Every structure is written in structure tokens, then in C-alpha cells.
Amino acid sequence: EKGGYPHFMLKEIFEQPNTLFDCIRGRISADGTKVQLSGIEDNASRFINAKRIVLVACGTSWHAGLIGGRLIEELARIPARVEYASEFRYANPVISSDDIVIAISQSGETADTLAAIKLAKERGAFVYGVCNVVGSSIARATDTGTYIHVGPEIGVASTKAFTGQVTVLTMMALAIAQLKGTISPDALRSTAQSICKIPSQIKQTLKLNDKIEQLSRTYTYVHNFLYLGRGYNYPTALEGALKLKEISYIHAEGYPAAEMKHGPIALIDKELPTVFIAPKDELHEKVVSNIQQVKARGGSVIAIVTAGDEIIPSMADHVLEIPSSPECLSPIIASIPLQLLAYHIAVMKGCDVDMPRNLAKSVTVE
Ligand code: F6R
């Protein structure tokens, strides 16, 4: 049932070209001119008139929410807030019937997320679910939603669900932007076409597996890791750090790269490797200077860069090249090498990657 792979996690990482194909299928028209999600089309006036969107989730799903919130704000021009479900439910939040709450959950059974939905509904919000498990409690408790359709996720560490969630949230932001007229037809088409390329770009990215397995040997026994990224890839950094923590038990922190100088830089020495998520984008130059700062302090650098990057390879200790994509889609592709890095380090340490200690696949208690 592991399809020849030693662990479910590796199987699920390698499944992503197919799972994302299934996730996108039927939702983007063949010519890329239309993004169709029935949950949004059937509730068009709510989305057009929404004053605010609040995304609630836990863990990896919350990281997907951070990316989704930014996309919704940037493309659909609706103020978006992203909350941990466990905080939202006890915060006495100001929520009204002009608000849309998007709840994101792979399992659809997370207790805190379910409670956040209940509260949002009591306060009159329209609640939209982004779930994987069909017919789950959260799928039933929400007013409507979109399934990510990535198939059962067995490994405790979420991989294909994360990329599916980000893909659905991207399509949602485009669909809302299309309804509201906040995106030009050209920009819509080019982003939609770029989404359709993701499955094959992930296939390409998975070829990094051997290289990542090799470099994992260098870092198997370190005690700390730092993950840095900016903009859309700040949540990617958080997600990379969480993956490493939960399956290899190595302490890791994710930060926005520019925050490094406000504290974490004090940690850097030759014992602390830093993973930079540094694809070619508007802030590329700034990330380059952050890499220089780490190198100047003796830290080693693993950099995820866009293929053809001419600057970073001369500075970093290890370079992992990913195919080029629009900035807002880069987290989906950049998270693949981070999943593989966490996987290989954990396997080399002898950890049980599919069933890490102290963790359960769905957290149905508070
Ligand atoms: C991390 C992980 C957890 C879940 C979190 C929410 O790899 O799997 O952080 O993302 O427990 O679970 P769902 O998405 O099922 O609500």
C-alpha cells in the first residue's frame, strides 16, 4: 500500500504531481481564462460584498492560510486576517455577517478549528471550508467549500495536503478577484496557466531527491536549524521548520528573512545551518544580503533558488534549484525540497517518520 516506497511520507511527497493535477482538474478552463469553483460562484454576492475574510486553521493548515490570506488581499483586495483556530475561538473576535471565515483542515476533524467555525457561525459569518476528507465534521459544519482532492494522507506529517491547500486557496483568490474585477484578464490568464504547469514543475523538482539525501548526511546530527524566507515564502520557511521539528526532532525556527537582524542573527555560528527560500522575485537582492550576513558569521547555507540564479550559487554551501514560477506560486514548489530535507534527515536519524512521537494524525481534542 506504500506503492514501493519505504514510508507513506515519501510516497505522498512523490504523489504530488498527480494529487495537484486532481486538485486543479475541472477548476481552470482549458484556455486559462476562467477559474471555476462552485462554492464561490454559488455565493458570488457574498464574496463581492465581503468586508473582510478571516482564515482559521492549525499547524500546517495555518501555514497554508498565511499564504492564502496574502493572496486574497493582494489579488481580490479584501482585507484578510489569518488566525490560529485555538486563539480565535477564545479571543471574543469581532465578527459580523459581512465577514467570510475560511476554515482550512486536511482531516476535517480538528477540534479547535471546529470550535472556531461554530463561533463564527454564531456571530453570523458565512463559513467556507477547505478540507481534504470528504464528509468530515468540518466539511459538514461549513456553509460550503472546496475540497482539495489530494487523496488520503496517511503520514502524520502533512505534505500533499499542504500543497493542495495552497493550490485551492490560490484558485479561490483568483476566482474572487475575477468576480470583483480586481484582476486584469491577462494577469488572470497568465497566473491560471502557471497553476496548470505546477504538476510538471513538481515532477521536475522531485529530481532533487538524491541530492537532498546526500546533503542530509551533513546535517543529521545538528541540534538547531533556521529557515528564512520573505513575502510569500515566509510561511514556506515556517512550514519547512515545522516539518523538520516534527519528524526529526531537531529544533528549527522559521522567520521572515529581514527579521534575522532583530534577534536570531545572534544564534548564527558554524553549528547552525540556515535554509534560505530564495527564488528570484522582487526581494531577491535583499535575501542575497541576508545570505552574506550568515556566511560572514561562519554559518552554513542551504539555498532554494530559481534555476539559473547567478548570484546565490557562489555564496551558498548547498544550492537546490527549482523551476521558475510567479512569486505567489513559488511556495508550492519550494516546499517540495523542504519536505524531502526533513524526510531524509529524519530517516538518517532513525526516526519513525510516518508516526512521529507524541503526534496524532488528527487532533480531535483540545
Ligand atoms: C503538520 C501537521 C499538523 C496539522 C494540524 C492541523 O505536519 O500535520 O500541524 O496540519 O494538526 O490538522 P488539520 O489540517 O487536519 O486540521
Residues whose N, C-alpha, C, O or C-beta is under 5 A from the ligand:
A	BS01	F6R	C58 G59 T60 S61 I104 S105 Q106 S107 G108 T110 V156 A157 S158 K361 V363
